[in-house]
Amino acid sequence: ALHSQQLTLASVIVVDTPGLRNPRHSGDDRAAGFSELCHNYLQERLLEHYFNHTFTNTLERYTQ
């Protein structure tokens, strides 16, 4: 954790979960199961939220 005596003006929250799960990356010769599907869906949603919050919303505020 980073700590400072100064007042903070902004904060950053980093959600760092493992990336795309593919059974073939670990050497398994099978299709992805439900848990991999859920994990990959969560990753895509987190990435979409991050992109919208970081870029799209910021650009919309600047254009206003």
Phi and psi restraints in degrees (value plus and minus 20) as a CYANA .aco file:
   2 LEU   PHI    -114.5   -74.5
   2 LEU   PSI     119.0   159.0
   3 HIS   PHI    -160.3  -120.3
   3 HIS   PSI     120.5   160.5
   4 SER   PHI    -164.0  -124.0
   4 SER   PSI     136.7   176.7
   5 GLN   PHI    -103.0   -63.0
   5 GLN   PSI     -34.3     5.7
   6 GLN   PHI     -99.4   -59.4
   6 GLN   PSI     136.0   176.0
   7 LEU   PHI     -89.1   -49.1
   7 LEU   PSI     119.6   159.6
   8 THR   PHI    -108.9   -68.9
   8 THR   PSI     117.4   157.4
   9 LEU   PHI    -117.4   -77.4
   9 LEU   PSI     -42.8    -2.8
  10 ALA   PHI    -171.0  -131.0
  10 ALA   PSI     141.0   181.0
  11 SER   PHI    -152.0  -112.0
  11 SER   PSI     136.8   176.8
  12 VAL   PHI    -145.2  -105.2
  12 VAL   PSI     107.9   147.9
  13 ILE   PHI    -132.6   -92.6
  13 ILE   PSI     104.8   144.8
  14 VAL   PHI    -132.6   -92.6
  14 VAL   PSI      98.8   138.8
  15 VAL   PHI    -121.0   -81.0
  15 VAL   PSI      87.9   127.9
  16 ASP   PHI    -136.6   -96.6
  16 ASP   PSI      65.2   105.2
  17 THR   PHI    -117.6   -77.6
  17 THR   PSI     139.6   179.6
  18 PRO   PHI     -79.1   -39.1
  18 PRO   PSI     131.6   171.6
  19 GLY   PHI     -94.4   -54.4
  19 GLY   PSI    -174.1  -134.1
  20 LEU   PHI     -76.0   -36.0
  20 LEU   PSI     114.0   154.0
  21 ARG   PHI    -123.5   -83.5
  21 ARG   PSI     104.4   144.4
  22 ASN   PHI    -156.7  -116.7
  22 ASN   PSI     101.2   141.2
  23 PRO   PHI     -78.7   -38.7
  23 PRO   PSI     -47.7    -7.7
  24 ARG   PHI     -92.2   -52.2
  24 ARG   PSI     -42.0    -2.0
  25 HIS   PHI     -87.2   -47.2
  25 HIS   PSI     -48.6    -8.6
  26 SER   PHI    -116.4   -76.4
  26 SER   PSI     -12.7    27.3
  27 GLY   PHI      74.4   114.4
  27 GLY   PSI     -21.5    18.5
  28 ASP   PHI     -99.2   -59.2
  28 ASP   PSI     117.9   157.9
  29 ASP   PHI    -123.9   -83.9
  29 ASP   PSI      52.5    92.5
  30 ARG   PHI    -169.1  -129.1
  30 ARG   PSI     146.9   186.9
  31 ALA   PHI     -99.9   -59.9
  31 ALA   PSI     139.3   179.3
  32 ALA   PHI     -89.5   -49.5
  32 ALA   PSI     122.2   162.2
  33 GLY   PHI    -113.5   -73.5
  33 GLY   PSI    -191.2  -151.2
  34 PHE   PHI     -85.3   -45.3
  34 PHE   PSI     -58.3   -18.3
  35 SER   PHI     -84.9   -44.9
  35 SER   PSI     -59.7   -19.7
  36 GLU   PHI     -86.1   -46.1
  36 GLU   PSI     -59.0   -19.0
  37 LEU   PHI     -79.9   -39.9
  37 LEU   PSI     -67.5   -27.5
  38 CYS   PHI     -83.4   -43.4
  38 CYS   PSI     -63.4   -23.4
  39 HIS   PHI     -83.1   -43.1
  39 HIS   PSI     -65.2   -25.2
  40 ASN   PHI     -86.8   -46.8
  40 ASN   PSI     -56.7   -16.7
  41 TYR   PHI     -84.2   -44.2
  41 TYR   PSI     -63.3   -23.3
  42 LEU   PHI     -80.1   -40.1
  42 LEU   PSI     -62.9   -22.9
  43 GLN   PHI     -80.4   -40.4
  43 GLN   PSI     -64.0   -24.0
  44 GLU   PHI     -85.0   -45.0
  44 GLU   PSI     -61.0   -21.0
  45 ARG   PHI     -86.7   -46.7
  45 ARG   PSI     -61.4   -21.4
  46 LEU   PHI     -83.5   -43.5
  46 LEU   PSI     -61.3   -21.3
  47 LEU   PHI     -85.1   -45.1
  47 LEU   PSI     -61.3   -21.3
  48 GLU   PHI     -83.8   -43.8
  48 GLU   PSI     -63.2   -23.2
  49 HIS   PHI     -82.5   -42.5
  49 HIS   PSI     -64.4   -24.4
  50 TYR   PHI     -81.1   -41.1
  50 TYR   PSI     -66.1   -26.1
  51 PHE   PHI     -82.9   -42.9
  51 PHE   PSI     -66.7   -26.7
  52 ASN   PHI     -83.0   -43.0
  52 ASN   PSI     -64.0   -24.0
  53 HIS   PHI     -88.1   -48.1
  53 HIS   PSI     -60.9   -20.9
  54 THR   PHI     -99.2   -59.2
  54 THR   PSI     -64.9   -24.9
  55 PHE   PHI    -125.7   -85.7
  55 PHE   PSI     -76.1   -36.1
  56 THR   PHI     -83.7   -43.7
  56 THR   PSI     -71.1   -31.1
  57 ASN   PHI     -84.9   -44.9
  57 ASN   PSI     -57.4   -17.4
  58 THR   PHI     -85.3   -45.3
  58 THR   PSI     -63.9   -23.9
  59 LEU   PHI     -83.8   -43.8
  59 LEU   PSI     -58.4   -18.4
  60 GLU   PHI     -84.3   -44.3
  60 GLU   PSI     -60.1   -20.1
  61 ARG   PHI     -84.6   -44.6
  61 ARG   PSI     -60.6   -20.6
  62 TYR   PHI     -85.5   -45.5
  62 TYR   PSI     -57.5   -17.5
  63 THR   PHI     -91.0   -51.0
  63 THR   PSI     -46.1    -6.1
